[in-house]
Amino acid sequence: MTPGAWLELIASGLITGGVYALVALGLNLQYGLMRILNIAHGEFLMVGAFVTWMAATQFGISPLAMIPVAFALLMAVGLAVHRLVFRRLTRTSPNLDVFEARGLMVSFGLMFLVQNFAQMLWGGDLRGYDFLTEPVHIGSAQFAANKLLLLALALAFSAALIVGLNKTLYGKGVRALMQSPTGAQLVGIDTERLHPLMFGVGLGLSGVAGCLLSMTYTISPSMGEPYTVTALIVITLGGFGSMSGALVGGLALGVIEAVGMHFTSPSLKALLSYAIFIAVLLWRPNGLFTRK
């Protein structure tokens, strides 16, 4: 392979991995803070993608202008879902294990509810639109402008979340709750405020990921579930609760998939992902980037 071909291959993996990381960060935020393994997370990504597609094709609104709209809309949905569902589960569950089990079952119900609602509203056909499809040349390599933009924005949002968690007062409260929920509450951190807010931020990030995906790929009501599964693999790679681990894990998985599919077959993409998933669980069950 020529250097240009290698650059295109690695870049395609990073572009895919950037989306993986953005989705995984939102899911990791929900599980690491509240122990909510939200299997429906990818379905809200799909909602963000369809809202952006509808705005672009029917109202002529730029997908870039829809990024903050998708974030705000899905964050509001997240606040409502947490208030109506998970807050009640928190109060009625006798212990954390029961809460996790009930939350998992509820999220399965949400997944089918949102997916069927989207299919009823937008139909089951593949949808798409053209946006920044002009080629961009970097050395001897060539890329679509929309895919480079997707990577840049995915990395920017991921970095903003990580910096916010490390530098802001709210972020420090979130990290304290992840490390020791009881200790954090003893020093006065308000879980009643942080839990719904961070659940909403997690769904907001999924909406942004869907918005970015709609710029470059076709979308369908069934597109969300594979991204949820991939996000779980990424979180396993990086370690549950580790935000920087989720970012690195997402980028690494994207590159591994791209290289593996190039030298084997695109049909083996799922096999590669699950093989990595099983290997990490056996070798480093706490994640590759989590310290003991």
N, C-alpha and C positions, 0 to 999 in steps of 0.2 A: 504493500500500500504506500502511496505517496504521502508526504507530510500534510498536504492539503486534505486528502481523504481521511487521515487520522484526526485532523482538526475538526472536520465536519462530523465525524463519528462521535468524538468526545463531546462536542458542543451539543449534538442532538441528545445525548444522554444527560447532560447538565440541564437542558431545557425541560426535559421530562422530569428530571429529579427536582427541579425548582418547584414544580407544581406538587410533586409528592411531598416535599418539605413543608410547603404552605398548608396543605391539607392536614399533614401529621401534626404540625404545631398546634392547630386549633383543637384537634382531638386529644393531643397530649395535655393541653391546658385543662380541658374538661376532666380527664381521668386523673391527672396528677393532683389536681386541686380538690375535686369533689368525688372522685372514684365513680364517675359516670362513664361507662364504656358505651359511648353513643354510636351504636351500629347504624343509625340513620344519618350520620354526619355527611356522608357522600350525597345523600338525597338533597340536602340543602345546597350543596355545590351545584347540583343539577338545576335547582330552582334559580340560583344566581345566573347560570348560563342561559336559561330560557328567558329570564327577564331581560338580560342584555340583548339577546337575539331579537326579542320582540320590540325593544326600544330602537334597535338599529334598523330593522327591516320595515317596521310599520310607522315609526315616527321620525326616522332619520337622525336619531341621537347618536353621537359618537360613543363607541364602547369605552373610550378613555373617560368620558364624562360620567359613564355609568359605574365606574369603579367605586367612588364614594357612595353612590346611591345603593349599589349592591351590598356594600358593607353595612350601611345604616339600616337597610331593609331587613337583612338577615340577622343583624344584631337585635333589632326590635322583635323579630320572630323568636330569637333565642331567649330574650327576656320573658316573653309571653309563655313559651314552652316551659321554661324553668318554673315560673310562677304557678302555672296551671297543673304541672305534672310532678316535677322533681322536688319542689319544695314540700309538697304534700307527702311524697314518699319518704323524704328525710324525717318528717315529723312522726310518721306512722310506723317506720321500720324499727324493730327493737335493737338492732345492732348493725354494724357496717356490712357484714357478710350478707345479711338479708337485704339490705339496701342495694348492694351491688347486683344481687340476683334479680331483684324486682326491677331495678333500673335497666338491666340488660333486656328483660322481657318487654318492658315498655318501649325501649328504643327499637326493638324489632317491629312492634306494632306501628311506631311512627314511620319506620322505613317503608312499610307497605302502604300506609295511609298517604304519605307524600308522593310516593311513586305512582300510585293509582290516580291520585288527584291530578298530577301533572299529565298523565296519559289521557285522562278525560278532558283536560283543558286544552292541551296542545297536540294531542294525537301521538301515535307511536312512530311516525316517520322521522328520518334523519333530517336535521335542520342545519343551516349554515349560512354564512354571508362572507363577502370579500372585504378584507381590511388589511391594508399595508402588505400586500402580497409581493411587492417589488423585491427583486433580489438585491442583496448587499454582499459585496465582495470584500473579503478580508484575506489578503495574500492570494493564495491560489484556491482558497475555499470560498464557497458561495452559500448564503443563508437567506431565508425569507425574513424580511424586516419584522413581521409580526411575531415570529418566534424569538428573535433577539429581544424584542420589547417585552415579551412574556417572561423571559429569563430575568431581565433587569428588574422588572416590577416585582416578580416573585421574591427575588433576593432582597429587594428594598423593603418589602412588607415583613419578610421574615426577620431581617436585621432590626427593623424598627420595633418589633415585638420583643426580641431578645434584649435590646438596649433598654426598652421601657421597663421590662421586668427587673433589670439590674440596677437602673438608675433612679426610677421614680419611687415615691412613697408607696403608691398602690402596688407597684411591682415588688417591692420588698415585703409588703404584707402577703402577697401571693406566694412568694418563695418561702416565707416563714410558715404559712399554712401547709405547703407541700411537705416541708421538712418535719413539722410537728404541729398538727392541728390543735392538740390540747394546749401546748405551750403558747401557741400564737393567740389563742383565745384568752389565756391567763394574763397576757400583757395588753389586752384590750383591742385586738384586731377584730373588726366587725365582719363576721362571716355572713350575716344576713344581707350585707351590702355587696361583699366581694363575690360570693358564689354566683348570683344571677348575672352580675356584670361580666365576670369572666366566661360564663357559659355563653352569654351573648357575643362577646368578643370572638370566642371560638367559632360560632356559627357565622359571624361576620367575615372571618378569614376564609371560611369555606365559600361564602358568596363571592369574595374577591377572586378566589381560585377558579370558580365557575365562569366568572366574567372574563378572565384572562384566557381560559380554555376556549371560550366561544369565538375569540378572535382568530384562532388558528386551526381548530378542528371542528368537525361536524359533531352535533350534540343529539342526544335522545333521552327519553325518560328513564332508560335503564343504565345510563352512564355512571351514576353515582356509586353503585355498590362496589365495582372493582376498585374505585379510589379509596373506599373505606377499608377494604381488605389490604390494599397496598400501604395505607397509612398505619395500620396495625403492624405490618412487617417493618416499616421504617421506625416506628416507636420501639419495637423490639430490638432493632439494631442500635438505636441511640440510647435506649434506656427509658423506662417510664418515668415521666417527670422531668427529663433532661431536655431543655429547649434547644441548646446548641447541638446536642446529640441528634435530635430530630432533623435539624437542618443538614448536618454533615451526613447523617444516614440517608436522607432523601436524595441528596446529590450523588452519593456513592451508589445507591441502588439504581438510579437512573443510568449512570455510566456503565455499571456492571451489566444491566439489561441490554443496553445498546451494543456493547462489545460482544456479549454472549450471543445475541441474535444475529449479529453480522457474521460470526464465524460458525454458527450452527444453523438455526432456522427461526424465523419470527414466531412460528407456532410453539416454540419452547419457552416463550417469555414467562408464562405462569410457572413452568417447571423450574426455571432459574430462580425466580423470586421465592418460591416455597422451599427450594433446596437451601438457599441462604437463610431463610427463616428458621428451618429446622436445625441447621448447623449452629446458628448463634444461640438458639435455645439450649442446645446440648453443651456448647463450649463456654459461652458467657451468658447465662440466663438473665443477668442483671443489665445486659447491654454492653456494646463494645466501648462506649464512652462514659460509662458510669463507674466512678470510683467506689470501692468497698468502704 
